[in-house]
Amino acid sequence: MPIIAIIAGVRLVIYPKDHLPPHLYALYSGHEAMISIATGEVLEGKLPLPKLREIRTWLMAHQDQVSYIWREIRLGRYTGGMML
């Protein structure tokens, strides 16, 4: 489970061989949310609203990079490393 970023204490991860649509998981203090990379919409789960807002803001600013990493992870070509 590659951690692609930690934003405001929330770990953002993408699981290899995960299903469509492109999404990431936000993990924070016992909360877990599956978030669409394209829209920032919560597809499953939940996060505290202030954390969700921060994640959405970050995601919209880094959407192209996160989409690229999602594709690379699915193809087994991701070499790791977190985004800032």
Secondary structure, 3 states (H helix, E strand, C coil): CCEEEEECCEEEECCCCCCCCCEEEEEECCEEEEEECCCCCEEEEECCHHHHHHHHHHHHHCHHHHHHHHHHHHCCCCCCCCCC
